[in-house]
Amino acid sequence: MSTWGIVVAAGDGRRFGLPKHSVPLAGVPLWTRARDALLTGGVGGVVVVGPVPEGVAGGPRRRDSVSAGLAGLPEDAEFVLVHDAARALASAELVRRVRERLERGDVAGVIPAIAVGDALKAVDGEKVLASVDRAGLVAVQTPQGFPVEILRRAHAASVEDAADDAELVERLGEVVVTVAGELTNFKITYPGDLAMAEAMLR
């Protein structure tokens, strides 16, 4: 059974202030940490999309970069885990959890998720419009796992952008399931997030 990984490291880092994929976290670039988590979690190889050594060129949107990563997979790749370089604290155990559920072969997608702990409000600018019931809501992370053929079909079937790859697969009417995510697997989006990750590693 051949499972590969794709690390998406092609973003411009607009909110961070510079391209963040190569920003060091405790001396190790974010993309390297993301790649190593996938490898330690048992994938057979990783395609990194972005301006890194041996990386493949990405596109203007995240989904374009994922498509570039799919094109770089070997022909015998059966499953793929797509991971954001900015989630550099994902554990190998989380990767194994997603991979093992995916390799059971009875679903079209596996995504890590955590319960929403905060109260939610719908707003218009600074004005609160309504409270939102958080029952049944989860926050979704990466790595997200899919059969390669289904993810390729999902990307080909829709030209509209999506929040993540799971949304593209959902549009096909396919079944996507969740596994337990990790609170520490947060996305490093702003400089303060990097400082928090550094503090956690210390």
C-alpha positions as CSV (number, residue, x, y, z in Angstrom):
1,M,0.0,0.0,0.0
2,S,1.6,3.3,-1.2
3,T,0.9,6.4,0.8
4,W,2.7,9.7,0.0
5,G,2.6,13.2,1.4
6,I,2.4,16.7,-0.1
7,V,3.6,19.6,1.9
8,V,2.2,22.9,0.7
9,A,4.9,25.6,1.2
10,A,4.2,28.0,-1.6
11,G,2.2,30.8,0.1
12,D,3.4,34.4,0.1
13,G,3.0,34.8,3.8
14,R,1.1,38.1,3.5
15,R,-0.3,38.0,7.1
16,F,3.0,36.9,8.5
17,G,5.0,39.7,6.7
18,L,7.2,37.4,4.6
19,P,7.1,33.9,3.0
20,K,7.1,31.8,6.1
21,H,7.8,28.3,4.8
22,S,11.5,28.7,5.4
23,V,11.2,30.7,8.7
24,P,13.1,28.7,11.3
25,L,11.3,27.3,14.4
26,A,13.9,26.4,17.0
27,G,16.5,26.4,14.1
28,V,14.5,24.2,11.7
29,P,12.5,25.6,8.8
30,L,8.8,25.2,9.1
31,W,8.5,23.2,5.8
32,T,11.2,20.8,7.1
33,R,9.3,20.1,10.3
34,A,6.1,19.5,8.3
35,R,7.9,17.1,5.9
36,D,9.6,15.2,8.7
37,A,6.3,14.7,10.6
38,L,4.9,13.0,7.5
39,L,7.9,10.8,7.0
40,T,8.1,9.8,10.7
41,G,4.3,9.1,10.6
42,G,4.9,6.5,7.9
43,V,4.4,8.0,4.5
44,G,6.6,6.5,1.7
45,G,7.8,9.9,0.4
46,V,6.9,13.6,0.3
47,V,6.5,16.1,-2.5
48,V,7.2,19.6,-1.2
49,V,5.5,22.4,-3.2
50,G,7.3,25.7,-2.9
51,P,10.7,27.4,-3.4
52,V,12.7,24.9,-1.3
53,P,15.5,22.5,-2.3
54,E,14.0,19.8,-4.7
55,G,10.6,21.4,-4.3
56,V,8.1,21.7,-7.2
57,A,6.7,25.1,-8.2
58,G,3.3,26.1,-6.7
59,G,0.5,28.2,-8.0
60,P,-1.4,31.4,-7.1
61,R,-3.9,29.5,-5.0
62,R,-3.4,26.8,-2.4
63,R,-5.5,24.4,-4.5
64,D,-3.2,25.1,-7.5
65,S,-0.2,24.2,-5.4
66,V,-1.9,21.0,-4.2
67,S,-2.6,20.1,-7.9
68,A,1.1,20.6,-8.6
69,G,1.9,18.3,-5.8
70,L,-0.5,15.6,-7.1
71,A,1.3,15.8,-10.5
72,G,4.6,15.1,-8.7
73,L,3.4,11.9,-7.1
74,P,4.7,8.5,-8.4
75,E,2.3,6.5,-10.5
76,D,1.9,3.8,-7.8
77,A,0.8,6.3,-5.0
78,E,-2.6,5.1,-3.8
79,F,-3.2,7.5,-0.9
80,V,-2.0,11.0,-0.2
81,L,-1.7,13.2,3.0
82,V,-1.8,16.9,2.2
83,H,-0.2,19.0,4.9
84,D,0.4,22.7,5.4
85,A,4.0,23.8,6.1
86,A,2.6,26.3,8.5
87,R,1.4,23.5,10.8
88,A,4.9,22.6,11.8
89,L,4.0,21.2,15.2
90,A,1.9,18.3,13.9
91,S,3.1,15.1,15.6
92,A,4.0,11.8,13.9
93,E,1.3,10.2,16.0
94,L,-1.3,12.5,14.4
95,V,0.0,11.6,10.9
96,R,-0.2,7.9,11.8
97,R,-3.8,8.4,13.0
98,V,-4.9,10.0,9.7
99,R,-2.9,7.5,7.6
100,E,-4.1,4.4,9.3
101,R,-7.8,5.5,9.1
102,L,-7.3,6.4,5.4
103,E,-5.7,3.1,4.6
104,R,-8.7,1.1,5.8
105,G,-10.1,2.1,2.4
106,D,-13.8,2.7,3.2
107,V,-13.8,6.6,3.0
108,A,-13.0,9.3,0.6
109,G,-11.2,11.6,3.1
110,V,-9.9,11.7,6.6
111,I,-9.3,15.1,8.4
112,P,-8.1,15.9,11.9
113,A,-10.5,18.0,13.9
114,I,-10.8,19.5,17.4
115,A,-14.0,20.7,19.2
116,V,-14.8,24.4,19.1
117,G,-14.3,25.6,22.7
118,D,-15.1,29.3,22.4
119,A,-18.5,30.9,22.0
120,L,-19.2,31.9,18.4
121,K,-20.8,35.1,17.1
122,A,-21.9,36.2,13.7
123,V,-20.7,39.8,13.2
124,D,-20.9,42.6,10.7
125,G,-17.8,44.7,11.3
126,E,-17.8,45.4,15.0
127,K,-21.5,44.7,15.5
128,V,-22.6,41.4,16.8
129,L,-25.5,40.0,14.8
130,A,-26.2,36.7,16.5
131,S,-24.8,33.9,18.6
132,V,-24.0,30.8,16.7
133,D,-24.6,27.3,18.2
134,R,-21.3,25.5,18.3
135,A,-22.9,22.1,18.8
136,G,-21.7,19.8,16.0
137,L,-19.0,22.3,14.9
138,V,-15.3,21.4,14.8
139,A,-12.1,23.2,13.7
140,V,-10.3,21.3,11.0
141,Q,-6.5,20.9,10.6
142,T,-4.0,19.2,8.3
143,P,-2.7,16.7,7.3
144,Q,-5.8,15.7,5.4
145,G,-5.8,12.2,3.7
146,F,-7.4,11.0,0.5
147,P,-7.2,8.3,-2.1
148,V,-5.1,9.9,-4.8
149,E,-7.7,9.2,-7.6
150,I,-10.5,10.8,-5.6
151,L,-8.5,13.9,-4.8
152,R,-7.4,14.3,-8.4
153,R,-11.1,13.9,-9.5
154,A,-12.2,16.5,-6.9
155,H,-9.6,19.1,-8.2
156,A,-10.6,18.5,-11.8
157,A,-14.4,18.7,-11.1
158,S,-14.5,22.2,-9.6
159,V,-12.8,25.4,-10.7
160,E,-14.0,27.4,-7.7
161,D,-11.7,27.8,-4.7
162,A,-12.3,26.0,-1.5
163,A,-11.3,26.3,2.2
164,D,-9.4,23.0,2.0
165,D,-9.1,19.9,0.0
166,A,-11.8,18.2,2.0
167,E,-14.4,20.7,0.7
168,L,-13.5,19.8,-2.8
169,V,-14.0,16.1,-2.0
170,E,-17.3,16.9,-0.2
171,R,-18.6,18.6,-3.4
172,L,-18.4,15.2,-5.1
173,G,-20.8,13.8,-2.6
174,E,-18.1,11.6,-1.1
175,V,-17.8,10.6,2.6
176,V,-15.2,12.5,4.6
177,V,-14.6,11.5,8.3
178,T,-12.7,13.1,11.2
179,V,-10.1,11.8,13.6
180,A,-8.9,13.5,16.7
181,G,-6.7,16.5,16.0
182,E,-4.2,18.2,18.3
183,L,-4.5,21.5,20.1
184,T,-0.7,22.0,19.5
185,N,-1.2,21.6,15.7
186,F,-2.1,25.2,15.2
187,K,-1.3,27.1,12.0
188,I,1.5,29.6,12.3
189,T,-0.1,32.6,10.6
190,Y,1.3,35.6,12.5
191,P,4.7,36.4,14.1
192,G,3.0,35.9,17.5
193,D,2.1,32.3,16.5
194,L,5.8,31.6,15.9
195,A,6.7,33.0,19.3
196,M,4.1,30.7,20.9
197,A,5.5,27.7,19.0
198,E,9.0,28.6,20.1
199,A,7.8,28.8,23.7
200,M,6.1,25.4,23.4
201,L,9.2,23.7,22.1
202,R,11.3,25.2,24.9
